[in-house]
Amino acid sequence: MAYIKTGGILTIEGLNTDMPAEFLDDRQTPNCQNMEIDRAVLKKRDGLTPIGSSFSEVLCAGIELQRKEARYVFGLGETKLKYLSGTVWADVTLSGVALTADDDYRFDLATPMLSGSRILVGTNTKDVLFKCTGEDMTAAILAGSPPKCKFMIEYNAYLLLAFVYGDGDVAKPQRIQWCDTGNPENWTTGNSGAKDLIEGGTDITGLARYGSYVTVHKEDGIYVGYLVTTTATFKFDRKVVTGTVANETIQELPTGEQAYVAKDGIRLFNGSNAPLIESAVNDEIKEGLNSAKLHKCWSVVAPEFGEYWVGLPMDGASYANTVYKYNYNRKTCHLDTRTNIRCAFKYTKAGSLFKTIILGDASGNALAIDPTVYDDNSVAVDAKWDSKDYSPKEQGRFGQWIEAEVWAKGDTVTAYYSTDRGVTWTSIAVLTLASTYPADDAPLKLYFDVVSTKFRIRFMNNVSGEVFYLKQFVIKYRNREMR
């Protein structure tokens, strides 16, 4: 009896969990972890390398300050402000500044203009705002008695604060406030002002840039803000759409959309509407997002991959260990795992076309995405990809699954199969790979002999320092009896 071949087109359409796996397209997967798409080929994702010495406490926020022709990388911890000096995170001297928060507070950093040059301004929600020029690594209290706040952002010649705390630290959760033009140390005269965004009666949940505008999020709406020539200084137009639940998830995409996580999944704001992305990950987010730890979400745009990464605390986790990677060009999602990441930011690395992504973790590490390693700070990346459930073409017929032909390269890849929709797995073999793909007529072989109505294959690698690329596979079977 002749072999019948199936499978072979690899996943460029990503994770799909909203239907039984036998109904998926060959290019989709019911389960994946720590894989990426490299020129339409599956690859174990890049690892993380420590940048700088230990931060010595939870790294809660970070930012790059460009002042005149110099660049400075700052990290904000629970009680310390530091800057990257060569290979060391060095303390910024705190002159009159008290940093007394812990990582259950919200942290934010901005780089507004003061006296014609940019400065660093920070908040940890609990203590008064501080500033640092970078030229002098001393942090001082930001003058002008600005209110404490949860969110801040620089916008043109202004520093904007949202969800502020007024006299006596009374919360003003619907207020947005701004400084005088070009002077974040003047909050009472000139063009300084404030506005309470009271529609809906809900609290402000986020503040972000959107093209030439600024957006103020609530769960039940997004305000689009812009400068006006009247004494009002700013005008805010409310769009009745679902806004974010976590400021830290808001990112502006190269597509002209603003991505963020709402209570029902990942949404894309286009200035008027904010539809959900078309992905089953929205159901996972809606059902599993830990609402008590929303301040520990993080996100970043990785244009080198065409992706928006968002880290979320799922299923009771205290940190955002689950990372959804949304490819905004292909409109697909993949899944990563990261351990105890608290924040994400970028800095400019000499000689690189793209800014380097830094992830700050709860152990005080600043970890840079590094395409030359396949461990996360010396811990092996556990990568896997599952196929759909293949079945004989005739409904209800058993198949005798015999062999798989594989075109892969790298170090090693371990293969497993499942006949019960991924509940249990049986080891097939470990394939030792070469630095190039096998020839078309000489693929790597996997042998097995199992009779079932469904067959799913898994490729994985959890070995320190190893990588694998998977270009194609073909599964062979014979038709057997009907059920």
C-alpha positions as CSV (number, residue, x, y, z in Angstrom):
1,M,0.0,0.0,0.0
2,A,1.4,3.4,-1.0
3,Y,2.2,6.1,1.6
4,I,0.0,9.2,1.8
5,K,1.8,12.4,2.7
6,T,0.4,15.3,4.7
7,G,1.7,18.4,6.6
8,G,4.6,20.5,5.4
9,I,3.5,24.2,5.4
10,L,4.9,25.8,8.5
11,T,3.3,28.3,10.8
12,I,3.3,31.8,9.5
13,E,-0.2,32.3,10.7
14,G,0.5,31.7,14.4
15,L,-1.3,30.6,17.5
16,N,-4.9,29.6,17.2
17,T,-6.8,28.1,20.1
18,D,-10.4,29.0,19.2
19,M,-11.2,25.8,17.4
20,P,-10.4,22.0,17.6
21,A,-6.8,21.5,16.3
22,E,-8.0,19.2,13.4
23,F,-9.7,22.2,11.8
24,L,-6.6,24.4,11.8
25,D,-4.8,25.5,8.7
26,D,-1.4,23.8,8.3
27,R,0.3,27.1,9.0
28,Q,-1.4,27.5,12.4
29,T,-0.5,25.9,15.7
30,P,-2.7,25.0,18.8
31,N,0.3,25.4,21.1
32,C,3.7,27.2,20.8
33,Q,6.2,28.6,23.2
34,N,9.4,30.7,22.7
35,M,9.4,30.4,18.9
36,E,9.8,33.2,16.4
37,I,9.4,33.5,12.6
38,D,12.7,34.2,10.8
39,R,12.0,34.8,7.1
40,A,9.0,32.5,7.2
41,V,11.0,29.8,9.0
42,L,10.4,28.7,12.6
43,K,13.3,29.4,14.9
44,K,13.9,29.1,18.7
45,R,13.7,32.7,19.9
46,D,16.7,34.8,20.9
47,G,17.9,34.8,24.5
48,L,18.7,37.5,27.1
49,T,22.1,38.7,28.2
50,P,22.7,40.9,31.4
51,I,23.6,44.5,30.6
52,G,25.5,46.2,33.4
53,S,26.0,45.0,36.9
54,S,23.1,43.9,39.2
55,F,20.6,46.7,39.9
56,S,20.4,45.3,43.5
57,E,16.6,45.7,43.7
58,V,13.6,45.3,41.5
59,L,14.0,47.3,38.2
60,C,10.6,48.9,37.8
61,A,11.1,51.3,34.9
62,G,13.7,52.6,32.5
63,I,14.2,55.1,29.7
64,E,16.9,56.6,27.5
65,L,17.4,60.4,27.8
66,Q,18.9,62.2,24.8
67,R,20.2,65.6,26.0
68,K,21.9,67.7,23.4
69,E,24.3,65.2,21.6
70,A,24.6,62.8,24.5
71,R,22.5,59.8,25.5
72,Y,21.9,58.4,29.0
73,V,20.2,55.2,30.1
74,F,18.3,55.4,33.4
75,G,16.7,52.7,35.5
76,L,14.3,53.3,38.3
77,G,14.0,50.9,41.2
78,E,12.0,50.8,44.4
79,T,14.4,53.1,46.3
80,K,17.2,53.8,43.7
81,L,17.7,55.8,40.5
82,K,20.6,54.5,38.5
83,Y,22.3,55.1,35.2
84,L,24.3,52.8,32.9
85,S,28.0,53.7,33.1
86,G,29.9,51.4,30.9
87,T,29.2,47.9,32.3
88,V,27.9,49.2,35.7
89,W,24.6,50.5,37.0
90,A,25.8,53.4,39.0
91,D,23.8,55.3,41.6
92,V,22.4,58.7,40.8
93,T,22.9,60.9,43.9
94,L,19.5,61.6,45.5
95,S,19.7,65.2,46.7
96,G,16.6,65.8,48.9
97,V,14.8,63.1,47.0
98,A,13.1,60.2,48.8
99,L,12.3,57.0,46.9
100,T,10.3,54.8,49.3
101,A,8.0,52.8,47.1
102,D,8.0,49.0,46.4
103,D,7.2,47.3,43.2
104,D,3.5,47.2,43.8
105,Y,3.4,51.0,43.0
106,R,3.2,52.4,39.5
107,F,6.4,53.8,38.1
108,D,6.8,56.2,35.1
109,L,9.5,58.2,33.5
110,A,9.4,61.1,30.9
111,T,11.9,63.4,29.2
112,P,10.3,66.9,28.9
113,M,12.1,70.1,27.9
114,L,13.5,72.5,30.5
115,S,15.5,75.6,29.5
116,G,15.7,74.3,25.9
117,S,17.1,70.9,26.8
118,R,15.6,67.6,27.8
119,I,15.7,66.3,31.4
120,L,14.6,63.1,33.1
121,V,11.5,63.3,35.3
122,G,10.1,60.4,37.3
123,T,7.3,59.3,39.5
124,N,6.7,56.2,41.7
125,T,3.2,57.4,42.6
126,K,4.1,57.5,46.3
127,D,6.9,60.2,46.5
128,V,7.2,63.6,45.0
129,L,8.4,64.0,41.4
130,F,12.1,64.2,40.8
131,K,14.4,65.4,38.0
132,C,17.9,64.7,36.6
133,T,19.8,66.3,33.7
134,G,22.2,63.4,33.0
135,E,25.1,65.9,32.7
136,D,25.0,66.0,36.5
137,M,24.1,62.6,37.9
138,T,22.3,64.1,40.8
139,A,18.5,63.8,41.2
140,A,16.6,66.7,42.8
141,I,13.0,67.3,43.6
142,L,11.2,68.8,40.6
143,A,10.4,72.4,41.5
144,G,7.1,74.1,41.2
145,S,5.2,71.7,43.5
146,P,3.7,69.5,40.8
147,P,1.2,66.9,42.0
148,K,2.1,63.3,42.5
149,C,0.8,61.2,39.7
150,K,0.4,57.7,38.3
151,F,1.1,58.5,34.7
152,M,3.3,61.1,32.9
153,I,4.5,61.8,29.4
154,E,6.3,64.6,27.5
155,Y,4.2,66.1,24.7
156,N,5.7,68.9,22.5
157,A,6.8,71.6,25.0
158,Y,4.8,70.2,27.9
159,L,4.9,67.6,30.7
160,L,1.5,66.0,31.2
161,L,0.5,64.2,34.3
162,A,-2.6,62.0,34.7
163,F,-4.4,60.4,37.7
164,V,-2.9,63.1,40.0
165,Y,-2.9,63.5,43.7
166,G,-3.9,67.0,44.9
167,D,-3.4,68.8,48.2
168,G,-3.2,66.4,51.0
169,D,-2.5,63.6,48.6
170,V,-6.2,63.5,47.7
171,A,-6.6,61.3,44.5
172,K,-7.9,63.1,41.4
173,P,-8.3,60.0,39.2
174,Q,-10.0,61.8,36.3
175,R,-7.6,64.7,36.1
176,I,-5.0,65.5,33.6
177,Q,-2.6,68.4,34.4
178,W,0.1,70.2,32.4
179,C,3.0,72.6,33.1
180,D,3.7,76.0,31.5
181,T,5.1,75.9,28.0
182,G,8.7,74.5,28.1
183,N,8.8,74.7,31.9
184,P,7.9,71.5,33.9
185,E,8.8,73.5,37.1
186,N,5.9,75.9,36.7
187,W,2.4,74.5,37.4
188,T,0.5,77.7,38.4
189,T,1.0,80.4,35.8
190,G,1.4,80.9,32.0
191,N,-0.1,78.1,29.9
192,S,-0.2,75.6,32.8
193,G,-3.6,74.1,33.5
194,A,-5.7,71.0,34.3
195,K,-8.9,69.4,33.1
196,D,-11.1,66.8,34.8
197,L,-12.3,64.2,32.2
198,I,-15.5,63.3,34.0
199,E,-17.5,61.6,31.2
200,G,-18.4,58.1,32.3
201,G,-17.3,58.7,35.8
202,T,-14.4,56.2,35.5
203,D,-10.7,56.6,36.3
204,I,-7.9,57.4,33.9
205,T,-6.0,54.2,33.2
206,G,-3.3,55.3,30.7
207,L,-1.5,58.1,29.0
208,A,0.4,57.8,25.7
209,R,1.5,59.5,22.5
210,Y,-0.4,58.8,19.3
211,G,1.2,60.5,16.3
212,S,0.9,64.2,16.8
213,Y,-1.7,63.7,19.5
214,V,-1.8,62.5,23.1
215,T,-4.3,59.8,24.2
216,V,-5.8,59.6,27.7
217,H,-7.3,56.2,28.4
218,K,-10.2,55.0,30.5
219,E,-11.7,51.6,30.4
220,D,-14.8,53.0,28.7
221,G,-13.3,55.6,26.4
222,I,-10.2,57.2,24.9
223,Y,-9.6,61.0,24.9
224,V,-7.6,62.4,22.0
225,G,-5.8,65.5,23.2
226,Y,-4.1,68.3,21.2
227,L,-3.0,71.8,21.6
228,V,-5.3,74.7,20.7
229,T,-4.6,78.5,20.4
230,T,-7.2,79.5,23.0
231,T,-6.5,80.0,26.7
232,A,-7.6,76.4,27.3
233,T,-4.2,75.3,25.9
234,F,-5.4,71.7,25.4
235,K,-8.6,70.1,24.0
236,F,-9.6,66.5,24.6
237,D,-12.1,64.8,22.4
238,R,-13.7,61.7,23.8
239,K,-14.0,58.6,21.6
240,V,-16.5,56.1,22.9
241,V,-14.4,52.9,22.6
242,T,-13.0,50.4,25.0
243,G,-9.7,51.7,26.4
244,T,-6.8,50.1,28.3
245,V,-6.8,48.5,31.7
246,A,-3.0,48.9,32.0
247,N,-1.0,52.0,30.9
248,E,2.1,49.8,30.6
249,T,0.6,48.0,27.6
250,I,0.1,51.0,25.4
251,Q,2.4,51.2,22.3
252,E,2.2,53.1,19.0
253,L,2.8,50.8,16.0
254,P,4.4,51.7,12.7
255,T,1.1,50.9,11.1
256,G,-0.4,54.1,12.6
257,E,-2.4,52.3,15.2
258,Q,-2.1,52.3,19.0
259,A,-2.0,48.8,20.5
260,Y,-3.0,48.1,24.1
261,V,-4.6,45.5,26.4
262,A,-8.2,46.1,27.3
263,K,-10.4,43.9,29.6
264,D,-11.4,41.8,26.7
265,G,-8.1,41.4,24.9
266,I,-5.6,43.3,22.6
267,R,-7.1,46.2,20.8
268,L,-5.9,48.6,18.1
269,F,-6.9,52.2,18.2
270,N,-7.0,54.0,14.9
271,G,-8.1,57.4,16.0
272,S,-11.8,56.7,15.8
273,N,-12.4,53.0,16.5
274,A,-10.5,50.4,18.6
275,P,-11.3,46.8,17.3
276,L,-10.0,43.7,18.9
277,I,-7.2,41.9,17.0
278,E,-8.5,38.8,15.3
279,S,-7.0,36.2,17.6
280,A,-8.1,33.6,20.1
281,V,-5.5,35.0,22.6
282,N,-8.2,37.5,23.5
283,D,-10.2,34.8,25.1
284,E,-7.1,33.7,27.1
285,I,-6.5,37.3,28.2
286,K,-10.2,37.9,29.1
287,E,-10.3,34.8,31.2
288,G,-6.8,34.7,32.8
289,L,-5.5,38.3,33.3
290,N,-4.7,38.9,36.9
291,S,-6.5,42.2,37.6
292,A,-4.7,42.7,40.9
293,K,-1.3,43.0,39.2
294,L,-2.1,45.1,36.2
295,H,0.6,47.6,37.1
296,K,3.2,44.9,36.4
297,C,2.3,44.5,32.8
298,W,4.9,45.6,30.3
299,S,5.1,46.1,26.5
300,V,7.5,47.1,23.8
301,V,7.5,47.3,20.0
302,A,10.1,45.2,18.2
303,P,10.2,46.6,14.6
304,E,13.0,44.2,13.6
305,F,10.4,41.4,14.0
306,G,7.4,43.5,13.1
307,E,5.9,42.7,16.5
308,Y,4.2,44.2,19.5
309,W,5.2,42.3,22.7
310,V,3.0,42.5,25.7
311,G,3.8,40.8,29.0
312,L,0.8,40.0,31.2
313,P,0.4,38.4,34.7
314,M,-1.9,35.5,33.8
315,D,-3.7,32.9,35.9
316,G,-2.8,34.4,39.3
317,A,0.9,35.1,38.5
318,S,2.5,38.0,40.3
319,Y,4.6,39.0,37.4
320,A,4.0,39.3,33.6
321,N,5.5,35.9,32.7
322,T,3.2,35.4,29.7
323,V,4.2,37.3,26.6
324,Y,2.0,37.6,23.5
325,K,3.8,38.6,20.4
326,Y,1.5,40.2,17.9
327,N,2.9,40.6,14.4
328,Y,1.3,43.7,13.1
329,N,2.2,43.0,9.5
330,R,0.9,39.4,9.3
331,K,-1.8,39.9,11.9
332,T,-0.7,36.8,13.8
333,C,0.2,36.0,17.4
334,H,2.8,33.8,19.0
335,L,3.6,33.1,22.7
336,D,6.7,33.5,24.8
337,T,7.4,32.9,28.4
338,R,9.7,35.2,30.5
339,T,10.5,34.9,34.2
340,N,9.5,37.7,36.6
341,I,9.9,40.6,34.2
342,R,8.8,43.9,35.7
343,C,9.4,46.5,32.9
344,A,10.6,46.9,29.4
345,F,12.4,49.8,27.6
346,K,14.9,50.5,24.9
347,Y,18.3,52.1,24.4
348,T,20.4,53.0,21.4
349,K,23.3,50.6,20.8
350,A,26.2,51.8,18.7
351,G,26.2,50.3,15.3
352,S,22.6,48.9,15.4
353,L,19.8,49.9,13.1
354,F,17.3,49.1,15.9
355,K,17.2,50.1,19.5
356,T,18.0,47.3,21.9
357,I,15.2,46.0,24.1
358,I,15.9,45.8,27.8
359,L,13.8,43.8,30.2
360,G,14.1,44.6,33.9
361,D,13.3,41.7,36.3
362,A,12.4,41.3,39.9
363,S,15.9,40.1,40.8
364,G,17.5,43.3,39.8
365,N,18.8,42.3,36.3
366,A,18.6,44.4,33.2
367,L,18.5,41.9,30.4
368,A,19.0,42.8,26.8
369,I,17.6,40.8,23.8
370,D,20.7,39.2,22.3
371,P,20.5,37.4,18.9
372,T,23.8,35.6,19.6
373,V,22.6,33.6,22.6
374,Y,19.7,31.1,23.2
375,D,19.6,31.2,27.0
376,D,17.8,33.7,29.3
377,N,20.6,34.8,31.6
378,S,22.3,31.3,31.4
379,V,18.9,29.5,31.8
380,A,17.9,27.4,28.7
381,V,15.0,28.8,26.6
382,D,12.3,26.1,26.5
383,A,11.0,26.3,23.0
384,K,8.3,24.2,21.4
385,W,5.9,24.2,18.5
386,D,3.0,21.8,17.9
387,S,1.4,20.9,14.6
388,K,-2.4,20.7,14.0
389,D,-4.1,17.3,14.5
390,Y,-3.7,15.5,11.2
391,S,-6.3,13.0,10.1
392,P,-6.8,10.7,7.1
393,K,-8.8,12.5,4.4
394,E,-11.8,10.2,4.8
395,Q,-13.7,11.1,8.0
396,G,-13.7,8.3,10.6
397,R,-10.9,6.3,9.1
398,F,-7.8,5.2,11.1
399,G,-4.4,6.0,9.8
400,Q,-1.2,4.0,10.3
401,W,1.3,6.9,11.0
402,I,4.8,5.7,10.0
403,E,7.3,8.4,9.2
404,A,8.1,12.1,9.1
405,E,10.6,13.8,6.8
406,V,12.1,16.9,8.3
407,W,14.1,19.8,7.0
408,A,15.7,21.6,9.9
409,K,19.1,23.0,10.9
410,G,20.9,24.2,14.0
411,D,22.0,22.0,17.0
412,T,19.4,19.5,18.0
413,V,15.6,19.2,18.0
414,T,13.5,16.6,19.9
415,A,10.3,15.3,18.3
416,Y,7.2,13.8,20.0
417,Y,3.8,12.7,18.8
418,S,0.4,12.7,20.4
419,T,-2.7,10.8,19.3
420,D,-5.1,12.3,21.9
421,R,-5.1,16.0,20.9
422,G,-1.9,16.9,22.9
423,V,-3.0,15.4,26.3
424,T,-0.1,12.9,26.3
425,W,3.1,12.8,24.3
426,T,5.4,10.0,23.2
427,S,9.1,10.6,22.4
428,I,10.2,9.8,18.9
429,A,13.8,10.8,18.7
430,V,16.4,13.6,19.1
431,L,17.6,14.8,15.7
432,T,21.2,16.1,15.5
433,L,21.2,18.9,13.0
434,A,23.8,20.5,10.7
435,S,24.5,24.1,10.1
436,T,22.6,24.0,6.8
437,Y,19.3,22.4,5.8
438,P,19.2,18.9,4.3
439,A,18.9,18.7,0.5
440,D,15.4,18.4,-0.8
441,D,15.9,14.8,-1.7
442,A,17.7,13.8,1.6
443,P,15.6,15.0,4.5
444,L,16.1,13.9,8.1
445,K,13.9,11.0,9.1
446,L,11.7,10.3,12.1
447,Y,10.2,6.8,12.4
448,F,7.2,5.6,14.4
449,D,4.3,3.2,14.0
450,V,1.0,4.1,15.5
451,V,-2.6,3.6,14.4
452,S,-5.1,6.4,15.3
453,T,-7.6,8.7,13.8
454,K,-5.5,11.8,14.7
455,F,-1.8,12.5,14.8
456,R,0.0,15.6,16.1
457,I,3.8,16.2,16.1
458,R,5.8,18.4,18.4
459,F,9.3,19.9,17.8
460,M,11.1,21.3,20.8
461,N,14.5,22.2,22.3
462,N,15.2,23.0,26.0
463,V,19.0,22.7,25.9
464,S,21.3,25.5,27.0
465,G,23.1,27.2,24.2
466,E,21.2,25.4,21.4
467,V,19.0,26.7,18.6
468,F,17.0,25.1,15.8
469,Y,15.4,26.3,12.6
470,L,12.5,24.3,11.2
471,K,11.6,24.9,7.5
472,Q,9.4,22.0,6.5
473,F,8.1,18.6,7.5
474,V,6.0,15.9,5.8
475,I,4.2,13.1,7.7
476,K,3.6,9.8,6.0
477,Y,0.7,7.4,6.8
478,R,-1.3,4.5,5.3
479,N,-5.1,4.3,5.4
480,R,-6.4,1.7,7.7
481,E,-9.9,0.4,8.6
482,M,-12.9,2.6,9.4
483,R,-13.9,3.2,13.0
